[in-house]
């Protein structure tokens, strides 16, 4: 076994994160979302039918070539620009930078080569990160939707803790992971659904989602959330990972309309619709929250499902046309001006031929 492998095994317990104790645990247990010893969805999630498992296993073993691009994914070096106004830079999967009226919020940053507790196993990146972490501009907040490895990455958090003097705004319980990784209490803000914190001139609100959590044997010990980012005059909604549910309409009523939405549209299957939306559901969720420009996320970077690599973008584009939804599908690293978005050019389709 190599020295890197031995080091990875030593790091494995830390990768699993921490568990809340003391005051933090008391707060978790007082949450309306915490029932029978764990966090729960407002709508229970159903289990995949056992009869479908043979189909899933066969699909996992076949069709692998279609689940990755056949050519290199084009990457952009994000151009430095005036952070005023409203801009979104998608780095791949669900990692994105929201620049809103002079402030910057980084969503679910994952810069590691694998979204896994071990760097030698698990889903590997299909493209590099468009920009090194050290080259990101000064941030005002890092927002995390939940604690799964493709959204919360230990190495990235530790690097950001060193590189940026920035608060980490997370759902209840996720702070225990950050504390174990060396982030000081003074930089951790934990929120329950419907709670808001103010950072600079922004309001960051944790809103409901339909998902689950867990990095090891303990499941649903931490909360998951969608997020509202509100500047003085502009608003952005980020879905996090979620199945479709009626709560989107309530979010739109309470917090919308939104100038832009970042909506999960990838890693879906008919066997798990309660935890990941189909692309058509994502477009409907955008409509439910009263969104302006739709920017799809949670696709292209990691192979986490059985669908073809390009299918999420194709289906989202088609559904957006059907519902007359304004859509931007940027390449990784491309900075989108929400008020003047680039036309959809189907760049992903050229990578599958």
C-alpha positions as CSV (number, residue, x, y, z in Angstrom):
1,X,0.0,0.0,0.0
2,X,1.4,3.4,-1.0
3,X,2.0,6.2,1.5
4,X,-0.8,8.2,-0.1
5,X,-3.2,5.4,0.5
6,X,-2.1,5.0,4.1
7,X,-2.6,8.8,4.6
8,X,-6.1,8.5,3.0
9,X,-7.0,5.8,5.4
10,X,-5.8,7.9,8.3
11,X,-8.0,10.8,7.1
12,X,-11.1,8.7,6.7
13,X,-12.5,9.2,10.2
14,X,-12.2,13.0,9.7
15,X,-13.9,12.8,6.3
16,X,-16.9,11.3,8.0
17,X,-17.2,14.6,9.9
18,X,-18.5,15.2,13.4
19,X,-21.7,14.9,15.4
20,X,-23.3,17.8,17.3
21,X,-23.1,17.7,21.1
22,X,-24.0,20.0,23.9
23,X,-25.8,23.2,23.0
24,X,-25.7,22.4,19.3
25,X,-27.4,19.0,19.9
26,X,-30.0,20.6,22.1
27,X,-30.8,23.0,19.3
28,X,-31.1,20.2,16.8
29,X,-33.5,18.2,19.0
30,X,-35.7,21.4,19.4
31,X,-36.1,21.8,15.7
32,X,-39.6,21.1,14.2
33,X,-37.8,19.1,11.5
34,X,-36.3,16.7,14.0
35,X,-38.6,13.8,14.9
36,X,-38.0,10.3,16.2
37,X,-34.2,10.9,16.5
38,X,-33.6,12.3,13.0
39,X,-34.4,15.1,10.6
40,X,-37.4,14.4,8.4
41,X,-39.0,15.7,5.2
42,X,-42.3,17.4,5.3
43,X,-43.3,14.8,2.7
44,X,-41.9,11.3,3.4
45,X,-39.6,9.8,0.8
46,X,-40.6,6.5,-0.6
47,X,-38.2,3.6,-1.1
48,X,-37.4,2.3,-4.6
49,X,-39.5,-0.8,-5.4
50,X,-37.4,-3.9,-4.9
51,X,-38.7,-5.2,-8.3
52,X,-36.7,-2.4,-10.0
53,X,-33.3,-3.4,-8.5
54,X,-32.4,-5.9,-11.3
55,X,-33.0,-3.2,-13.9
56,X,-30.8,-0.7,-11.9
57,X,-28.0,-3.2,-11.5
58,X,-28.0,-4.1,-15.2
59,X,-28.0,-0.4,-16.1
60,X,-25.1,0.3,-13.8
61,X,-23.0,-2.4,-15.6
62,X,-23.9,-1.2,-19.1
63,X,-24.1,2.0,-21.1
64,X,-21.1,3.6,-19.2
65,X,-19.7,5.3,-22.2
66,X,-22.8,7.4,-22.6
67,X,-22.6,8.6,-19.0
68,X,-19.5,10.7,-19.7
69,X,-18.5,13.2,-22.4
70,X,-16.5,11.9,-25.3
71,X,-14.5,15.1,-25.6
72,X,-12.9,17.5,-23.0
73,X,-15.4,19.8,-21.3
74,X,-14.6,23.4,-22.3
75,X,-13.6,25.5,-19.3
76,X,-13.6,29.2,-18.8
77,X,-11.3,31.2,-16.7
78,X,-13.8,33.5,-14.9
79,X,-13.2,37.1,-16.0
80,X,-12.8,39.6,-13.2
81,X,-15.7,42.0,-13.2
82,X,-17.7,44.5,-11.2
83,X,-19.5,42.5,-8.5
84,X,-22.4,45.0,-8.6
85,X,-25.5,44.0,-10.4
86,X,-26.2,40.2,-10.5
87,X,-23.8,37.6,-11.9
88,X,-23.6,33.8,-11.5
89,X,-20.5,31.7,-12.3
90,X,-21.1,28.0,-12.4
91,X,-17.9,25.9,-11.6
92,X,-19.5,22.5,-12.3
93,X,-21.9,20.2,-10.4
94,X,-23.5,22.5,-7.8
95,X,-20.5,24.7,-7.1
96,X,-21.3,28.3,-8.0
97,X,-20.4,31.9,-7.2
98,X,-23.3,34.4,-6.9
99,X,-22.3,38.0,-7.1
100,X,-25.2,40.1,-5.9
101,X,-25.1,43.9,-5.5
102,X,-21.4,44.1,-4.5
103,X,-21.2,40.9,-2.5
104,X,-20.1,37.3,-3.3
105,X,-21.6,34.0,-2.0
106,X,-20.0,30.7,-2.9
107,X,-22.4,27.7,-3.0
108,X,-21.5,24.1,-2.2
109,X,-17.8,24.3,-3.2
110,X,-16.2,21.0,-4.2
111,X,-12.7,21.2,-5.7
112,X,-11.4,17.7,-4.9
113,X,-10.9,15.1,-7.7
114,X,-13.5,12.8,-6.2
115,X,-16.7,13.3,-4.2
116,X,-15.9,10.5,-1.8
117,X,-14.3,10.0,1.7
118,X,-11.4,8.3,-0.1
119,X,-9.3,10.0,-2.9
120,X,-8.7,6.6,-4.6
121,X,-12.3,5.5,-4.9
122,X,-15.7,7.0,-5.6
123,X,-17.0,9.3,-8.4
124,X,-14.2,11.1,-10.1
125,X,-14.4,14.5,-11.8
126,X,-15.2,14.6,-15.5
127,X,-13.6,18.0,-15.9
128,X,-11.2,20.0,-13.8
129,X,-12.2,22.9,-11.7
130,X,-12.1,26.0,-13.9
131,X,-10.1,28.1,-11.4
132,X,-8.0,27.2,-8.4
133,X,-9.5,28.0,-5.0
134,X,-6.7,30.5,-4.2
135,X,-7.7,32.5,-7.3
136,X,-11.3,33.1,-6.1
137,X,-12.0,36.7,-5.3
138,X,-12.8,37.8,-1.7
139,X,-16.0,36.2,-0.5
140,X,-18.7,37.3,1.9
141,X,-20.1,33.9,2.7
142,X,-19.9,30.2,1.9
143,X,-23.3,28.5,1.8
144,X,-23.7,24.7,2.1
145,X,-27.0,22.9,1.2
146,X,-26.3,19.6,3.0
147,X,-23.5,17.3,4.0
148,X,-23.2,14.8,1.1
149,X,-19.7,14.4,-0.4
150,X,-20.6,16.1,-3.7
151,X,-21.7,19.2,-1.8
152,X,-19.5,19.3,1.3
153,X,-15.9,18.5,0.7
154,X,-13.4,18.4,3.6
155,X,-10.3,19.5,1.7
156,X,-12.1,22.4,0.0
157,X,-13.6,23.6,3.4
158,X,-10.2,23.4,5.0
159,X,-8.5,25.4,2.2
160,X,-11.3,28.0,2.2
161,X,-10.9,28.3,6.0
162,X,-7.3,29.3,5.4
163,X,-7.7,31.3,2.2
164,X,-10.8,33.4,3.1
165,X,-11.9,35.3,6.2
166,X,-15.5,34.3,5.6
167,X,-18.5,32.8,7.5
168,X,-19.8,29.4,6.6
169,X,-23.6,29.4,6.6
170,X,-25.0,25.8,6.9
171,X,-28.1,23.9,7.9
172,X,-28.4,22.6,11.5
173,X,-25.9,20.0,12.4
174,X,-23.5,20.6,9.6
175,X,-21.5,22.8,11.8
176,X,-20.2,19.8,13.6
177,X,-18.4,18.6,10.5
178,X,-16.8,22.0,10.1
179,X,-15.7,22.2,13.7
180,X,-14.0,18.8,13.3
181,X,-12.1,20.2,10.3
182,X,-10.8,23.2,12.1
183,X,-13.3,25.9,11.3
184,X,-13.7,28.1,14.4
185,X,-17.2,28.6,16.0
186,X,-17.0,32.3,15.2
187,X,-17.2,31.5,11.5
188,X,-20.0,29.0,11.6
189,X,-23.7,30.0,11.3
190,X,-26.2,27.2,11.5
191,X,-29.8,27.7,10.5
192,X,-33.0,25.8,10.7
193,X,-35.6,26.0,7.9
194,X,-37.2,29.5,7.8
195,X,-34.3,31.1,9.7
196,X,-32.4,34.0,8.3
197,X,-29.0,35.4,9.0
198,X,-27.6,38.8,7.8
199,X,-24.2,39.0,6.2
200,X,-23.2,42.4,5.0
201,X,-26.2,43.8,3.1
202,X,-27.5,40.3,2.3
203,X,-30.1,38.1,4.0
204,X,-29.5,34.4,3.7
205,X,-32.5,32.2,4.5
206,X,-32.6,28.4,4.8
207,X,-35.7,27.1,3.2
208,X,-37.2,23.6,2.9
209,X,-36.0,20.9,0.5
210,X,-36.9,17.2,0.1
211,X,-33.8,15.2,0.5
212,X,-31.7,13.4,3.2
213,X,-28.2,13.6,4.7
214,X,-25.3,11.6,6.1
215,X,-21.6,10.9,5.5
216,X,-21.3,7.6,7.2
217,X,-23.5,5.2,9.2
218,X,-25.6,8.0,10.8
219,X,-28.3,9.1,8.4
220,X,-30.4,12.3,8.7
221,X,-28.4,13.6,11.7
222,X,-27.9,16.9,9.9
223,X,-30.5,19.0,8.1
224,X,-30.6,19.7,4.3
225,X,-31.9,23.0,2.8
226,X,-32.6,25.1,-0.2
227,X,-31.4,28.8,0.1
228,X,-32.7,32.3,-0.5
229,X,-30.0,34.9,-1.2
230,X,-31.5,38.4,-0.9
231,X,-29.6,41.6,-1.6
232,X,-31.0,45.1,-1.2
233,X,-33.0,44.8,-4.4
234,X,-32.1,41.4,-6.1
235,X,-32.9,37.8,-5.1
236,X,-31.5,34.4,-6.0
237,X,-32.9,31.0,-5.1
238,X,-30.7,27.8,-4.9
239,X,-32.6,24.5,-4.7
240,X,-29.8,22.3,-3.3
241,X,-30.6,18.7,-3.8
242,X,-34.3,17.9,-3.6
243,X,-37.3,16.0,-4.9
244,X,-40.1,18.0,-6.3
245,X,-42.6,19.0,-3.6
246,X,-45.4,21.6,-3.0
247,X,-43.1,23.7,-0.8
248,X,-41.6,25.4,-3.8
249,X,-44.8,27.4,-4.2
250,X,-44.7,28.5,-0.6
251,X,-41.1,29.6,-1.0
252,X,-42.1,31.7,-4.0
253,X,-44.9,33.2,-2.1
254,X,-42.8,34.1,0.9
255,X,-39.5,35.1,-0.7
256,X,-40.0,35.6,-4.5
257,X,-40.0,36.7,-7.1
258,X,-36.4,35.7,-7.9
259,X,-34.2,37.3,-10.5
260,X,-32.4,33.9,-10.9
261,X,-32.6,30.4,-9.7
262,X,-30.0,27.7,-9.6
263,X,-31.9,24.4,-9.8
264,X,-30.8,20.8,-9.5
265,X,-31.6,18.9,-12.7
266,X,-29.1,16.0,-12.8
267,X,-28.4,12.7,-11.1
268,X,-32.1,11.7,-11.3
269,X,-33.9,8.4,-11.9
270,X,-37.5,7.2,-11.7
271,X,-36.4,5.0,-8.8
272,X,-35.5,8.0,-6.6
273,X,-37.8,11.0,-7.6
274,X,-38.3,11.9,-4.0
275,X,-34.7,13.1,-3.5
276,X,-33.6,14.3,-6.9
277,X,-35.8,16.1,-9.4
278,X,-36.2,15.2,-13.0
279,X,-35.3,18.0,-15.4
280,X,-38.9,18.7,-16.0
281,X,-39.5,18.9,-12.3
282,X,-36.7,21.4,-12.0
283,X,-38.3,23.7,-14.6
284,X,-41.6,23.4,-12.7
285,X,-39.9,24.2,-9.4
286,X,-38.4,27.3,-11.1
287,X,-41.9,28.4,-12.1
288,X,-43.3,27.6,-8.7
289,X,-40.8,29.9,-6.9
290,X,-41.5,32.6,-9.5
291,X,-38.0,32.6,-11.0
292,X,-36.6,34.8,-13.7
293,X,-33.5,33.2,-15.3
294,X,-33.0,29.5,-14.7
295,X,-29.4,28.2,-14.4
296,X,-29.4,24.4,-14.1
297,X,-26.9,22.8,-11.7
298,X,-26.0,19.4,-10.4
299,X,-24.9,17.9,-13.7
300,X,-21.8,17.4,-16.0
301,X,-19.1,17.0,-13.3
302,X,-19.7,13.7,-11.5
303,X,-21.3,10.5,-12.8
304,X,-23.9,9.9,-10.1
305,X,-26.8,8.3,-12.0
306,X,-27.7,6.1,-14.9
307,X,-28.8,8.7,-17.4
308,X,-26.7,9.9,-20.4
309,X,-24.2,12.7,-19.6
310,X,-26.0,15.2,-21.9
311,X,-29.5,14.2,-21.0
312,X,-30.1,16.6,-18.1
313,X,-29.3,19.7,-20.2
314,X,-31.2,18.4,-23.2
315,X,-34.4,17.8,-21.2
316,X,-34.1,21.0,-19.3
317,X,-33.7,23.0,-22.5
318,X,-36.8,21.3,-24.0
319,X,-38.9,21.9,-20.9
320,X,-37.8,25.5,-20.7
321,X,-38.9,26.1,-24.3
322,X,-42.2,24.4,-23.6
323,X,-42.9,26.8,-20.7
324,X,-41.3,29.9,-22.1
325,X,-38.7,30.0,-19.3
326,X,-35.6,32.1,-19.7
327,X,-32.6,29.8,-19.5
328,X,-28.8,29.9,-19.4
329,X,-26.7,26.8,-19.6
330,X,-23.1,28.1,-19.1
331,X,-19.9,26.2,-19.6
332,X,-18.0,25.6,-16.3
333,X,-16.3,28.9,-15.3
334,X,-18.5,31.1,-17.6
335,X,-19.7,34.2,-15.8
336,X,-23.4,34.9,-16.5
337,X,-24.8,38.4,-16.4
338,X,-28.4,37.6,-15.2
339,X,-29.7,40.8,-16.9
340,X,-28.0,39.9,-20.2
341,X,-27.5,36.2,-20.3
342,X,-25.8,34.4,-23.2
343,X,-28.1,32.5,-25.6
344,X,-28.3,28.7,-25.2
345,X,-25.9,27.2,-27.8
346,X,-26.1,23.5,-27.0
347,X,-22.3,23.3,-26.3
348,X,-22.7,20.0,-24.4
349,X,-24.2,18.2,-27.5
350,X,-20.9,18.6,-29.4
351,X,-19.1,16.6,-26.6
352,X,-21.1,13.4,-27.1
353,X,-20.5,12.8,-30.8
